[in-house]
Amino acid sequence: MSQAEAARRTSPLWTLGLFRSELLTTFRRWRTLALLGVLAAVPVLVGVAVEIETGDGPAAGGGGGAGPAFISQITNNGLFLVFTALAATLPFFLPMAVGVVAGDALAGEANAGTLRYLLVAPAGRTRLLLTKFATVIAFCLAATLVVAVSALAVGALLFPLGDLTTISGTRISFAEGLARALLIALVVAASLIGVAALGLFVSTLTDSGIAAMATTVGLLITVQILGQIPQLDALHPYFFSHYWLSFADLMREPVYWEDLTRNLGLQALYAAVFGSAAWARFTGKDITA
Amino acid sequence: MGEASATERDGADTVRGAEAGDGAVIATRALTKRYRGGQPAVDGLDLTVPAGSVFGFLGPNGSGKTTTIRMLMGLIEPTSGTAHVLGRPVPRSARAVLPHVGALIEGPALYGFLSGRDNLLRYDAADPTADPRTRRARVAAALDRVGLTAAAGKKAKAYSLGMKQRLGLAAALLQPRRLLVLDEPTNGLDPQGMREIRGLVRELASDGTTVFLSSHLLDEIEQVCTHAAVMARGRLIVQGPVADLAAGARGRLVVTTPDTGDAARVLKEQGVADVVVTEDRVTGEVPGRDLAEVNAALVAAGVRVRGFGAERASLEDAFVALTGEGFDVAG
């Protein structure tokens, strides 16, 4: 038996073929491309709006509510469009896109019937779930980078680039600003992990992709609304969106880490809790679709 | 391709060793599935599928065939009882067993926005024992085998039902398999397509692959299967070689003649029991004596015989005899 087992000559690396296939399948879906297209359009809109608004004269601080102190600086430095665009898309557009992709991950396969063929291939339930989770996280990163790169391109096109001033008032070089922008994009992508895990769990509960997507996006909106109600103050620190805008702290000098680490810890907690729940549900489930 | 088959044949030995015990490719004991709060969908199933057989799994819609197949493929957890596939327990050892099993379950399911070829590449990538170096060659061979090479680059959503069915079959043939589980494989195919699929099944069986074929079409089972099992309302009614099953329902002697009255009288004299006259046909149980003598007696009595012979019982007769009901019972 063990001798024959050795003769199987499979490679542990082959297991990654599913991840590659999953990435290709996800990013070739028309819906995924449409979501990324919408995300790429947001910085264009913001950039053009700022350009038109300030065509008459220099901006007088305190602009859009979402990006604290960022939007007013765009006309001085296009790099600030990256921060503004991320601040504008993080509350809704980015998590909504992630919710759609995560919610559809397993429920969509069940809906199409392809899930049963993946499982008899046999993909293995844990392996398939991990692959789906990894792919959704890859999508979080891709979506965030699409916003950031689009914003950088628009910013460079419409506004001057150069050294910039941090929130704390110190000057940093353009290169360092660019490095911080990349770091911020990574933190924003990591901020979406909680929604990703939640969406994946919802996805194991139903055989309808649409229902899973709608539920995930609905939960997102609910949490955002509850986050505005002061009477629920005690609960707010447990909402996945509570520390989202802490990424702005990366633009302080020195960087203010407390909320950033709290945010990452909270996202890890969501990933652990809902990842485990998704695993328990998916590995014990009868696949009848 | 040659390299691939060598690898996979070695892999096949892994499971063959464990199974040497009883030679059954599928063996279930008291296998039962009860969905939440309902009647059992499958009730105390003891199924034995011999290695090398083409096994027909018969039953009307809703009789528990698909639930059984899903349990065998590890998709559904049995409520009680055990199931062994290729000598190993499922669903526990499903990941070791399933690479040797090709399956078509309740019709094909495809990614409509991917081409036929990309669909197969994806399903092959899902199998951790499939060598990525031979993937493209194996996909091309599977497409060729089901006659889809020309349509391989077309998006699957543009496929006809028959083409989807073929692509589903191709997915089951991506690797050399020891067991093929085909759930209603000719559904949605035109007569020509059905003939091709049956030809393919025979070809695969002659290579030594065990084929487990579910169908609600009796003549399909009769044409291709060596063994069969019949299910109704979640229970197994009978299983065994097709020839034995059909023999269970006795054939009848049929005489076609304009002189039905005389013929019936002579047949009774000759010891034929249960003589029935319908229009120009007289039928009765096949007697123990030589049929040539019965025929000679008819002719000697001046009966004008147009046709004379024993009609073989069909599987359908067997089914009616076993269940006491017609076959097309709604689930």
Chai-1 contact restraints between the chains, C-beta under 6 A:
chainA,res_idxA,chainB,res_idxB,connection_type,confidence,min_distance_angstrom,max_distance_angstrom,comment,restraint_id
A,M1,B,G17,contact,1.0,0.0,6.0,A-B,restraint_1
A,A4,B,D13,contact,1.0,0.0,6.0,A-B,restraint_2
A,A4,B,T14,contact,1.0,0.0,6.0,A-B,restraint_3
A,A4,B,G17,contact,1.0,0.0,6.0,A-B,restraint_4
A,E5,B,T14,contact,1.0,0.0,6.0,A-B,restraint_5
A,A7,B,D10,contact,1.0,0.0,6.0,A-B,restraint_6
A,R8,B,G11,contact,1.0,0.0,6.0,A-B,restraint_7
A,R8,B,T14,contact,1.0,0.0,6.0,A-B,restraint_8
A,R9,B,T7,contact,1.0,0.0,6.0,A-B,restraint_9
A,T10,B,T129,contact,1.0,0.0,6.0,A-B,restraint_10
A,W14,B,P128,contact,1.0,0.0,6.0,A-B,restraint_11
A,W14,B,P132,contact,1.0,0.0,6.0,A-B,restraint_12
A,T15,B,P128,contact,1.0,0.0,6.0,A-B,restraint_13
A,G17,B,A125,contact,1.0,0.0,6.0,A-B,restraint_14
A,G17,B,P132,contact,1.0,0.0,6.0,A-B,restraint_15
A,L18,B,A125,contact,1.0,0.0,6.0,A-B,restraint_16
A,L18,B,A126,contact,1.0,0.0,6.0,A-B,restraint_17
A,S21,B,R122,contact,1.0,0.0,6.0,A-B,restraint_18
A,S21,B,A125,contact,1.0,0.0,6.0,A-B,restraint_19
A,A112,B,A109,contact,1.0,0.0,6.0,A-B,restraint_20
A,G113,B,A109,contact,1.0,0.0,6.0,A-B,restraint_21
A,T114,B,A109,contact,1.0,0.0,6.0,A-B,restraint_22
A,R116,B,L75,contact,1.0,0.0,6.0,A-B,restraint_23
A,R116,B,I105,contact,1.0,0.0,6.0,A-B,restraint_24
A,Y117,B,A109,contact,1.0,0.0,6.0,A-B,restraint_25
A,Y117,B,Y123,contact,1.0,0.0,6.0,A-B,restraint_26
A,L118,B,A126,contact,1.0,0.0,6.0,A-B,restraint_27
A,V120,B,M73,contact,1.0,0.0,6.0,A-B,restraint_28
A,V120,B,L98,contact,1.0,0.0,6.0,A-B,restraint_29
A,V120,B,A103,contact,1.0,0.0,6.0,A-B,restraint_30
A,A121,B,Y123,contact,1.0,0.0,6.0,A-B,restraint_31
A,A121,B,A126,contact,1.0,0.0,6.0,A-B,restraint_32
A,A121,B,D127,contact,1.0,0.0,6.0,A-B,restraint_33
A,P122,B,R95,contact,1.0,0.0,6.0,A-B,restraint_34
A,P122,B,L98,contact,1.0,0.0,6.0,A-B,restraint_35
A,A123,B,A126,contact,1.0,0.0,6.0,A-B,restraint_36
A,G124,B,R95,contact,1.0,0.0,6.0,A-B,restraint_37
A,D286,B,I76,contact,1.0,0.0,6.0,A-B,restraint_38
A,I287,B,L75,contact,1.0,0.0,6.0,A-B,restraint_39
